[in-house]
Amino acid sequence: MSKSTRATQTLTKLGAAFTLHSYDYDPDAESIGLQAAEALGIAPQRMLKTLMAEVDGKPVCVVVPSDKEVSMKKLAAAFRGKSAKMMRPADAERITGYHVGGISPFGQKKRVPTAMEQAALAETTVYLNGGQRGLQIEIAPETARTALDAAAATLTD
């Protein structure tokens, strides 16, 4: 497995400190994030999932703990919108340039507004998808938020 992806290249260019972790990706897992957390032996709230959504019809990126569900109402409010919905997988792949299961918030083909779950900022380090299935980036949450130019907001119930 190649350890160089657009995500790692983006973080390297920014001078961000991070560590890579590989695991055996299970395409049949009920939850990709929970499976990754279990495989790496970390608490689910430290494994952040990257979701692509639409707020008032415009694409956004959402980063939340893998053991939580996004509140569409809170998501819309975070982007000062009226309505939010999850993006279709094919659209997410087209916009990000990544495949579902390997979508990273870093180095996406088209940069879109991003929001990160506020509670995740309290963790020492968090894990985010490294841009391919089975690759996670361990990084300080504030470093991730800064690299993504993400708004910090309460996005889950």
N, C-alpha and C positions, 0 to 999 in steps of 0.2 A: 504494500500500500504506500503510495506516495504521500509524503508528509508536507509537501508544498502545494498549497491551494491558493486561490485568490484571497481567501480569508487570512491565511497565515502571511501571505505577501503583504496584504494591507496593514496588518498589525506590525510587521517588521518595518515597513516604511515609516510608520508612525512612531517607531521606537518604543512600542509597548512591550512590557515584560509579560510572557505567557509560557505555559508548559503544555505540551501535547500529550494526549492519552489515547491509545487505540484500544478497541474492544471488538468482540465478535458481534456484529450487527445482526439482529434477527428480524427479517422482513415481515414475519408473521406475528410479531409482538403486538399486543393490544395497544400499548403505549410505547412509542419509541424512546421518549425521555425517561420513563420509569425503567425500561429495560436497560438503558445506558447507565442509569444511576446504580441499578443492581449489579450490573457487570463490572462497574468500576468501584463498587463498595462505598458509595457516598450517599449522603442524605438526599432524598428527592427534591427538597427545597433548594439545594445548591445546584441541581441540574436544571438549567434553564432551557425552555423550548422556544424555538423561533417560529412564529406564526405569521402568515401573511393574511391581511384582512383588507376590507374596504370601508372607509368612512365617507358617507355621502358620495359614494361611487368612486372615490380616489384611493389608490393603494397606500397602505401603511404597513409597517413592520412592528410586531409586538413580541416582547421578550418577557416571559413569565416562568415561574417555577413549574417543573414538570408534573407536580402533584396537584396543581390548581387548574381551574377552568376560568377562561376569560369571561368577564361580564360585558356583554355587548353594550349595555347602557354606559358603563364606566369607560369602555373603550371609546365610544362616540364622544363622551364628555372630555376625555383626555386630549382629543384632537379638535375640540370645539365644534363638533358635528352633531347632527340630529340622529343619524342611524348608522349602525355598523353591522357588518356581516363578514363571515370568513370568506376568503378568496378561494375560488376553484383551484384545485391542484395544478391543472395545466397552465392557468394564468400565473400562479405563483412561480412555477418553473420558468416560464417565459420571462417574467420580470426580473427574477433573481439570477437566472443563469445556472441555478443549482437544481438537482433532482430532489423530489420529496424524500425525506429521510436523511437528507444531507444539506438542507437549506441552512446556511449560516447568515447571521445578521451582518457579518463583515464581508466586504468585497462583493456586494451584490452588483449585478450588471447595471441595474438602474437604481440609483440612490433614492429612497423614499423616506418620508418622515417616520421616525421610530420612537416608541415609548417602551420603557423598561419598568417592571414592577418595583415599586418603591421599597418593599420589604426585602428584596434581594440585595439592596445596597448595604444591609446590616451584616451580611456574610463576609467572612475573611476572604474567601475566593469562591468563584462560581465557575460552572462549566457551560460552555456554549458549543454548538455544532461547529466543527472545523472546516466545513465545506465539502465533506464527503461522508458517506455512510461509514460508521465505525470509527470516526475521528472526533475527539472533543478537545476544546481549548480550555485550559484552566487559567483563570485570569482574575485579578482584583476587580470587584464589581464597579468601582468608580472608574477604573481604567477602561473597562468595557463601555460604560455609559459615555465617557468622554470620547472614545474612539468612534462611537456610533452617533455622537451628537444627539443622544436620546433624551427625551423628557422623562423624568421620574414621576410616576403616577401610580395610584392604586387602581389596578386593572382587574383584580379578581375579587370574588366574594369571600 
